[in-house]
């Protein structure tokens, strides 16, 4: 068994928006930037250099955790 991020890694706001919102339109990319801003920090993410990045599995877990909150 190998530990690899291949297939789990999203790089860039467009890829993250496509995964979370189903579209990479600029308005959804802006929403990703808003949710990852220092003031909000709602969407789990990290940076690779200057690029925004996230793991599909981490986002999925985060969404599942949000389902119980109201």
C-alpha positions, 0 to 999 in steps of 0.5 A: 500500500502506498501513501499518495495524494494522486487523485486527492489533491486539488490545486488552485481555486478553480479546481477547488470550486469545481469540486465543491460547487460543481463549477469553476466560474469566477464567482465560485472561485471568489467564494473559495477565496472568501471561505479560505481567507484569514478572517474566515478560514472556514474551508480546509486548505493549505498553500503550495507556494502561492497556490491554494490547495486542498485535499478532496478527502479533507473537504469531504470530512469537513462537509460531513462535519457541517451536516450536524451543525445548525 
